[in-house]
Amino acid sequence: DAMVIQNPRYQVTQFGKPVTLSCSQTLNHNVMYWYQQKSSQAPKLLFHYYDKDFNNEADTPDNFQSRRPNTSFCFLDIRSPGLGDAAMYLCATRLGTRVGGEQFFGPGTRLTVL
Amino acid sequence: GDSVTQMEGPVTLSEEAFLTINCTYTATGYPSLFWYVQYPGEGLQLLLKATKADDKGSNKGFEATYRKETTSFHLEKGSVQVSDSAVYFCALTEPFTGTASKLTFGTGTRLQVTL
C-alpha cells in the first residue's frame, strides 16, 4: 500500500543534542509538510516543500531545519532540542496538482527531550 | 484569514448514541473541507472530505455536508462505537494548485464512547 512512513516512532534525546527525524513516502507526492503537535492541540505547520522549493513558516524557530534529498524522503533536524520541543512530529504529503487534495499523514514520531 | 471553529470537547457518549460535532469556518474563497481523526498515539487519518457546496462526504458511518450558506461542515454518526473514541479535527484548505494549500485546523474535539 502507498503510504507515508516515519522513523523512528519514538525518539528520546538529551537537552541540546541534535536529533533527526525522517519521513518517506511511496505516494510520489510533490508536496511534503512537517508539523509539530503538542498534547491536546492541533498540528502546527513548521515548513513544507513544494517540489524542491523550501517554505518556512514565519514563526518556526531557527532551531528547526529540513532537508529533502529527493521526492521520497524528507528530514527534520532539530539542532539543539529544548524541553519545549518535546512533541509529536507529523509528516504529511499531498499531490500539488490536485485541486482541493487532501494531505496524507504519517503515524508521527514522538520526541522526548530529557 | 481562514479559520475553523469546532465545538469544545470532550464529548462523552454511550455506545450506539447519535453523534454531532459542530464545525463552522471562515474562508475567503471556496475551500475544501475535511474531517481528520486521530487515535491515541497515532497520526491523522482522513475521515471524509467535501470540495464544493452541498457535497456530502461519508465514510465508516460518518457523514458531513458542505453547507456554504451557513459555512458549516458538521460531523454526524447515527450510532457510535467504543472504537470511535478519538480526537476529531475539522480542517479546510483553499483550492489553489501550485501552492502548498495549507490546512487550517480547528482545535479538535475529543470523543469518548463508553459501554
Interface residues (C-beta under 8 A of the other chain):
Chain A: V4 Q6 V31 Y33 S40 Q41 A42 P43 L45 H48 Y50 N55 L90 A92 R94 G96 T97 R98 V99 G100 G101 E102 Q103 F104 F105 G106 P107 G108 R110
Chain B: P31 S32 F34 Y36 G41 E42 G43 L44 Q45 L46 K49 T51 F89 T93 P95 F96 T97 G98 T99 A100 S101 K102 L103 F105 G106 T107 G108 R110
